[in-house]
Amino acid sequence: MTTWNVRIGINPLSWMNDDLPQLGGETALETALAEGAQIGYAGFELGHKFPGDGPALQAKLAEFGLVCVSGWYSGMLAEPAPGQSDAQAVAAEIERCEAHMRKLQHNAVQVVVYGECAATIQGQIDTPLSRRPRFADAAAWQRYAARLNAFGAHLLARYGIRLAYHHHMGAYVESPADIDQLMALTDPQSVFLLFDTGHAFFGGAADPVALLRRHVARVAHVHCKDVRAQIVAQARSSGWSFLDAVVNGAFTVPGDGALAWEPLLRVLRDAGYAGWLVVEAEQDPAVAPSQPYARKGYDTLRALVDQLGR
């Protein structure tokens, strides 16, 4: 019997939201960890309630038989400070990231979730997604790619951690065309892709499978979000912000929305992907109770991983 060597983890957003702390703000970290472990998840990504240093983080997770999957890093490489050269911008990022990367390294984390936060509107509930930042021209794209290459090369050399770039609604890299451009311009040995199924669909990939197939060789990490397609369509047509879409239920867990999961996972398996599959469903736990939805996401992925591993 063959098996597909992937692990299933979860992001704490199912219990508590970083961008909207009022969603699940009363939930204790220990509640999330206990429920996630009981469901069967092998590890958690990080959120704002986790311990801030490596040993304390490792000890807290170990209490529940869990490991650290990865953690979001808010990068600022898209817009160097005024008068700052590209080299200086990268050096500043290298200095700024050190504590976070050491925490991940202590926990044997192999990828970091790089989210580009320069000029992002993802956390602004009153700003429509149409006002997201865009690079002015090809030269701006080229310079950004060069900065990412340098930063990614540093993370690998210094910490043994791969930069997994998170395409994200409201940010510079949002659409399938943005992802294509980023992958074309960056070094495959230094910059990798975090493929987020929900953001791919919301960002314009009517067929996320085709987008994944184009770039699967670069995928180092996967966020498994399902989508409520009618709400995504309403968000687009009504000029909602990203957080408006979240609050209104644009995302849900695998198996509860419009995405076909078997073809997505088959592409990953056939490409030899052997990283984490992370359930990450930003929604209001008062509307979508944390434990039942987290269980549905796990059960959906577990069944398909077992099926595809036969």
N, C-alpha and C positions, 0 to 999 in steps of 0.2 A: 504493500500500500504506500503510495506517495502522499506527501503532504505539501501544502503551500506554506512556505516559511514566512508568514507575516504575523504581526501581533496587533491586537485590537485595543486601542486606548480611547480615552474620552477627554474632552475639554470641559472645565468646570462651568462653562456658559450654560449648560443645562440646569445648573443650580443657582448660579450667581453671575451677573453681567458686569464686565469691567467698564464698558462705555456708559451704561445706564445702571448705576449701583442700586437704584431703587428696585430693580428687578432681582428678586432673591436676596436683597441686602441683609435680611434677617437670618439667612441660612448659615449655619456654622460650617466651616471647612470640614470638620470631622464628620458631619452628616453626609456631605457629598462623597468623601472618601469611603466611608463605611458602605454607603449604598452602591457606589460604583464597584467596589471590590466584591460585594455580595452578588451583584449581577454577573460578574465574571471578567470585567475589564482588567487588563494587565498593568495599566499605568494611566497617569493623568498628565495632561499638559498643565502649564502654570496659569495662575490667575492672581488677582490682587490680594487674596487672603492667605497665600502660601508663605512659609518662612522665607526670609530674604537672603540667607546664606546657605552655602552648599551642604555642610554637615547637618544643620537643623532641618533643611528640606528633606534630605535623605532619611533622617530619623523619623520625621513625621510620616512620610510615605510608607516607610518600613513597618510602622505600627499596624498598617492595614494590608501588608503584603503587596504593596504597589511600588512601582518605579516611576521616575520622571521621564516622560516621553520627550518633551521639548518645552520651549518657552518662547513667547512672542518677544521680539526685539524691535523697538520703534526706531528705525533708521532715518537719517536725515541727509542722505547723500544726493538727493535730487536737486537741492538748492543750497550750494555752498554760501557761507556768510559773505557779505559784501567785501570785496577786496581779497578774498581767500582763493588761493590757487587750488587746483584739483588735488595736488599732493597734500596741501595743508588740510583740505576737507577730509581726505582719507585719514590723515594722521589724527585729526580731532575725533573722528568716528572710532578709530582704533583705541584711543584713550578712553572715550566715553563708554565703550562696550565692555571694558575689562572685567568689572565686577560680575556682570551678568554672565559672561562667557565662562568665567572661573566657576561660578555656581553650576552651570550646565556641565562643565567638564568634570567637576567633582562627582556628579551624578551619572557619569558615563553616557551622557547625551551625545548623539552623533550628528544631529542636525539642529539648526536654530531657525525659527520662524522669523524671517526678515520681512517686516511690514514697512513699506515706505511711508513715512508720516510727514514729510515736508509738504506743506500746503494741502494736506488731505482734509477733506470735509466729512469723513466718515463718522466723526464724533459730534457733528453739529446738527442738531435736530431741526433747526430752522433753515438749513441750506439745502436746496434741491440738488439732486445728483448731477443735473446738467451743468452745474457750476464747478465740477471737479477740475483739478489742474491738468494741463496738457503741455507736453514739450513743444517749444516754439518751432523747431525745425530739425532737420536730420543731424545737424552739428550738435545740437543740445542732446539728442538721443545718444550720439557717439560718445560724448564726454561723460554722460551718466553711466553708460556701459563700462567705460574705462575705470571709473571710480568703483563701480561694483566689482569689477574683476580684481582690482587691487585689494579691496576689502575682503572679498571671498578668499583670495589666495592667502591673506594674512590669517584668517580664521582657521583655515586648514593647517597651515604651517605651525601656528602657535598653540592651537587648542585641539586640533584633530576634529574640528566641527565644520560641517558643510553648510553653506548659506543656502537655505531653501526659500526662494523668493515667493512671497504670498501676493499674487494678483488679488486686488481688493476693490470693491465698490467705493467710489468716492476718492480714489487715489490716482496717481499718474498711470499706473498699469492696471487697467480695468477690463478692457474689451479683448476678444480673441485677436484682433489685429495688434493690440498693444503687446500681448503675450508673444505673438509671432515675432514682432520686432525685437523684443527683449532677448528672446532666445537666439535670434539671428546675430545680434551684436555682441553678446557676452560669451565668455570663454567657457566651454563645456567642462573644463577641469576646475573651474573656480566658482561658477554660479550655477546653481541647480534650481529646479522648479518645485514649489509646493503647489500641487494641483488641488484646487478647492472646487468641488463639484457644484456647490450652490452658487458661488461667486461666478463660476464659468457660465452657468445658465443665465443668471441675472445680468451678467455683463454682455450678453448677446450671443452666446453659443447655444443656438437652438438644438444642436446636437453635441453635447459635451463629449461624447465618445470620439467623434472625429477630431476634436481639439486635443483630447488626451492622446489619441493615436499619433498625431503629428509630433508630440513632444515627450512621449513616454520615456524615451532614453535619457531625458534630463530630470525625470521626476525623482526626488529624494524624500518626499513626504506627501501625505494625502489627507486632506480634510474631507470627511464624508458628511455633507449636508444634503438633505432633500429640499425640494421647493414646492410651495403652493403656487402653481403657475398662474392662477387667476389673480392672486394678490401681487405677484411680480408684475404682471401686465398692468394692473391698476397703478402700481407704484411708478411705472414708466410713463403711463398716459397722464397721470395726475401731478407729475412733478414733485413726488415725495422726496424727502431726504432719506439717507440710508437708515437712520434710526427710526423714522416713521415706518419704513418697510419692516424693520425688525419687530417693532411693537405690534404691528398689524398682522404678524404671522407669516411673512414671506418665506421663512426658513422653518424646517422641521427635521426630524431624525430620519435616517434611511428607512424606507419601507412605509413612510407616512405621506409621501408626496408624489410628484409627477415623474421623477427620474427612474430610469430602468437600470438597476444596479448590476445585474448579471453581466451585461456587455461591458460596463465600465471596469468591473473587477477582472473580467476575462482579459481585457487588454493589458492590465497591470500584470496579471499572472503570466501571460504569454511573453511579456518583456523581461521576466525574471525579477520583478519588483519584490524586494524582501524587507521592506521597512514597516512603518506603522500605518494602520488605517485608523484614523482618529474621528470619532463621532463628535461633530461640533455643530450644534443647532441653537443659534441665538433666538430665543423666544421667551415669552413671559411665563415663568413657572406657575404663576397663579392661574394661567389659562391652560398651559400644557404642563401638568404636574411632572416634576423632575424625574422621579424614579420610574414610573410607568413608561415615559417616553425614552429614557435612557435604556431601559430594558428592551424596548421595541427596536431601537437602533442596534443594540448589541446582537439581539437574536437574528435580525435581518442579515447583518454582516457575517455572523458566525456560521449560519446555515449555508451561505454562499461560499465562504472560504472553505468550509468542509467539503462542499460539493465540487468546487473547482480543484481541490487538492487530491481528489480520488484518481 
